[in-house]
Amino acid sequence: MLLFGAINKLNHVWNNTIQWLSDGILHSQRILAKNQELELTNEQLHNLTLIEIEKCLQSSRRTLKEFSSLPYPKGYVLEQLGNRLIYDECNYDIPTLKAEFAELHALLTDEQRKFFNQIMTSVTKQMGGVFFLHGYGGTGKTFMWRTLASALRSKHDIVLKVATSGITSLLLPGCRTTHSKFKITVPTLDNSTYNIDHDSDLNKLLRETKLIIWDEAPMEHRYTFE
């Protein structure tokens, strides 16, 4: 219909048919992710539907950009399409995370709340930065990590949790060793680079990641950070 100009009120038709147009999208994404429990938001489903329409148009050398009254798929969805690593990191129980964050945030001390706000500001404004949280056992480091992770994951943002040692990685839910997650070379030299291909799913995951929580960071050699 778009190719032959068969409709006039494009936005009206889109808004009233999106439910049917997106039918089957979730099923196909569950197959790609190899996860039958995968859930997607309405925004994600709508964008994936737009991508399918864009593919059809591009096969005829046309594009949705020609139709100003219709939305255009957002770039971040293109990165997530079929990327199992991103799906795994986004497969959270959002209501539970929101409840967990509300409980943890209410228990923050004034000092913890100051650091929490500083890190969250850097994340939300995409300012970047490295924050070193140091303290002996029982000072609330794990509590801070849980608060940060639940705050961001409850908004569908990606948080990666890694640890230097394998034993610690087993104690933290969803945690991996840094060498496994980031493909750090052994040995790590002053001219070493991480073995991550530009077009790999891991590369796309890292580009979508909002925060990396690195436990036992001082145990790593400085070259791994540099």
Secondary structure, 3 states (H helix, E strand, C coil): CCCCCCCCCHHHHHHHHHHHHCCCHHHHHHHHHCCCCCCCCHHHHHHHHHHHHHHHHHCCCCCHHHCCCCCCCCHHHHHHCCCHHHHHHHCCCHHHHHHHHHHHHHCCCHHHHHHHHHHHHHHHCCCCCCCCCCCCCCCCHHHHHHHHHHHHHCCCCEEEEEECCHHHHHHCCCCEEHHHHHCCCCCCCCCCCCCCCCCCHHHHHHHHEEEEEEECHHHCCHHHHC
